[in-house]
């Protein structure tokens, strides 16, 4: 817990903290095919050396918080792939590989986040996973992270209320610090929960309502992630009105065509650093990184831009 306390103290004194960039998309960029059911969720079981290399690359680029490859490792996702019985092994191993990468590459303090996501981004036409049955799945997932040595939990893609509540409740109950990552879109100038291609079955929810409902459960930091750059700035403004704690941001670039990420029109590392600099200076963001489509070069550019801050 000492390492977590140190991270909390850094945030309390106003330091800029660097997260990693896209994990799943960087695994794909290293030659691993994404799965239509679990995306990169079993990549660390089939290609542990590549996943470890991805984590190490981010650490060497300057990331101080790296995310285990657990975005798509909830039990209900793995069951759809016929891997439900390996749920604990897959989640535990993801954290272990991140720890191995830290041992190999870190010269300073590096913290490991376990990720819990509410949404099935891999199957079009579906939104977040809902219902009472998934709450225990998330609780088990969070407990594995704590036992395996994760330092915190990042909630990814909180896009609605009903699907995000079980994630938040499970993460807070784990006892680990929780960073809540909201995803947003724009519609007619209004900030709403994330929607890609206006998929059927995904409710339109006011972004402010999502933030209020989930942060009422808890959260040590909150931010905007897995959102396009144009959607991120107005979402940050809404978040700042409702949350006074440390805020983070990691935007996406490129686009997803099931089941792969398409690296088209990806913002350059230098341009991304310029945009993020504006969010830090104008909106008080403290924790910065990148989501899908960004890579170690984007994190290196951020590190260089904010050296000594």
N, C-alpha and C positions, 0 to 999 in steps of 0.2 A: 504493500500500500504506500510505501514511502515514495516510489516513483510517481504514483498518481498524485500524491500530495504536492510534489515538485511541479508537476504540470499545472495543477490548480493554482499554485502560487505564481507561476509565470503568467497565467491568464489574468490573475487578480492585479498584477502590477502593470498590465497593459502590453505585454510582449506580443509580437507577431509570431504565431506558431505555424509551421508548415506541415500540411498533410501530403499524402501521395497523390498521384493522378489515377486515371482509370486502371483498375486491376484487370477486370475481365477483358477489356478491349486490348490491353497490352499483351495479355496472354495470347489472344487471337493473333495479334501482330507478330508474335514470335512463332507462329506456325501451327497453333493448336486450333482445331476446328471446334466451333461452338455447337452445343447440343440443343435441339429444338425444345427439349423438356426442361433441362436444368442449366442451359447456357454454359457458363464456365464452372458449374458447381462441382464437377468431378475431375476437373483438369489437374488438380493437385494430387489426385490419386493415380492418375494415368501418366502424368508428366511432372512429377515433383521437382525435378531439376529446373525445368523451365519456370515454374511458378516461383521457386526460390530465387531464381535469377531475376525475375521481375521485381520482387520485393527488394532485393539487393540493389538493383538499378535505381529504384526510387530513394533508397537510403543514401546512396552515393551522390544522388542529385541534390540532396538536402532535405528530404522528408524526415520529419521528426515523429509523425504519427503515420503508421502504415496499417492498411486494412487487410485482414486475412481474407482468403478467397471463399467467403461464406455468404455472398449476396444471394445465392440460389441454392442454399443447402437446408432449407426448412424441411421437416419430415414429410409434409404433404407434397412437396415438390419431388422429393426423392422417391416417395411411394409411387408417384405417377410414372417414374422411370424404372420401377421394380427394385429400388434400392433402399426401401424403408428400413430394412434390418441393419443396414450399414450407417444409419443416421448418426449415431454417436461417433463411430470411427471417422467418418468423413469430416464432421465438424471439428473434432479434436485434432485430427491431423492437419487441418488447415491452419489452426493456431500454432501448432508445433512447427510447421514449415516457416511461418512468419517469424517465430522466435529463432529458428536456425539462421534465417537470413539476417536477423539483427545481430546474432553472435558473430556472423561472418563479416558483416560490412559496417556496423555502426562504430563510429569513433566517439560519439557523444551519446546523450540520452535519446532513446527512441522508444515510443510507446506503441503498443499493439491494440488495434480495435477489432472486435468481432462485429460483423455486420448482420443486422436483421432487416429484411425488407418485406413489405406487405403486398407488393404487386407481382403479378405474373406477367412480366414484360415479354415472355417467350411465346405466349399463345395469344394471338390477336383476338380481339373481341372480349377479352376478360379484363377486369380491373383488379382490385385488391382481393386477397383471399379473406373471406369473412366467416363468421360463425363461431360459436362457443368452442367447437372442436379444435380450432387452431390455437386457442390460447395456451393449452398445455404444451403443444408443439413448440411454441415460442418460449415458454418457460423452461422447457428442457434444453432448448438451444442456448439460452442465456446462461443456464447453469453449467453447461459444458464449457462455455467460454471462460467462465470464472475459474473452473477447476483446471483448465488447460493453461492458464496463465495470461489471459488477455487482460489488459489494463483498463479498458473501457468498452462500451457498446455504442456503435453508431447505428441509429435507425435511418434506413435509406428509403427514399421515395414514399414518404407519407403524403398520399395524394387525396385521401378522403377521410371521413371520420370513422365510419363503422369498421373499415378494414385496418385502420391504423391504431385504434384503441388497444386491441390485444397485444400488438407489438410493444407499445409504450408501457402497458401494465406489466408485461413479462420482463422487459428490460429494467424497469425501476425496481421490481421485486428482487432482481439478482444481487443488488448491493453494489454493483459496479457503477461508476459514473456513466451517464447517458447523454450522448449528443444527438439531438433530434434533427434529422435532415428532411425538410419539406421540399416537394417538387411542385413547380407552378407552370402555368400557361397563361397566355393572354387571349381574351375574347372580347372584341368590341371595346378595347381599352380597359376592361376589368381583369383583375388578377384572380384566376381560378385554380383549382387543383389540376395537376398535370394530365393532359390528354394528348395522345399521339394519334393523328389521323382520325380524330373524333370516333373512337371505337364504340361499338354498340355495347350497352350494358355498363359503361363507365359513367357514373353520375357527375353532373356538373355541380361543383360545390365551391362556394365563395372561399377564397384562400384564407381570409381572416377568420372564418368560422373554423377551418381546419386547425389553424394555429392555436386559437383559443381552446378548442376542445382537447387537443393533445398536450399542450403545455400545462393544462390544469392537472394532468396526471403527474408531470414531473419533467425534469431535463436540466442538466448542468450547463449545456450550451445548446444553441439552436441555430440553424442555418438553412440556406437554399442550395440544393444540389440537384443533379440530373435535370437541369433546366437549361434551355438555350440562353445565351448571353442576353438577348433582348428581353427575355422574360425575367431574368434574375434581378435586374436593378429595381423594377417596381415591386417585386416580391420582397426584396430586402427592406424596402421602405415600409411595407405593411408589417413585416416582422419586427422592425425597430420600434414601431408604435406599441407593440405588445410584449416585448421581451427586453429586459434591461441587462441580461447577463451576456457572457461572451457569445459573439455571433461568428458563424463561419460561412464560407462559400466555396463550392467547387462546381463550376458550370460544365456542360457537355458541349461537344463540337463534332460535327459530322452527323450521321444519321444511322438508324437501325433498320435493317431489312432482314426479317427473321430468317435464320437465327444469327446472322453475322452483323457486325458493325461495319459500316461503309465509311472509309476515311476520305470523304469528298468534302471539299470546301472547309477543311479543318483550319481553324484560326492558328496563325503562327505563334510560336512561343513568345516572341517579343510583343506581338499585338495583345496576346492574352495577358501578359504581365502588365501592360499599360492599362487594360480594362480593370484588372484586379486592383491595381494601385489606386484607381479612382474609388473603388468600393471601400478600400481601407481608409483613405483620406477623407472621403465625403460621407461615408455611412458607418464608420467605426468598426468595420469587420476586423477581427483579430486572427482568425484561423483560416488559412488559405490553402487551396489545393486544386485539383482538377478531377472531373468525372470522365465519362465515356468519351473516347477520342483523344484525350490528352495523354501525354507520355512523360517519361523522365525528363525530356528536354524542356517541357513546359514548367516542371517543378524547378529545374535548374535555373530557368529564366526568372522565376519568382524569387528564388533564393538570392540570385545576384542583384535583383532590383531592390530587395529589402534587406540587404546585408547590413547588419549592425542595428537594425530597427528593433 
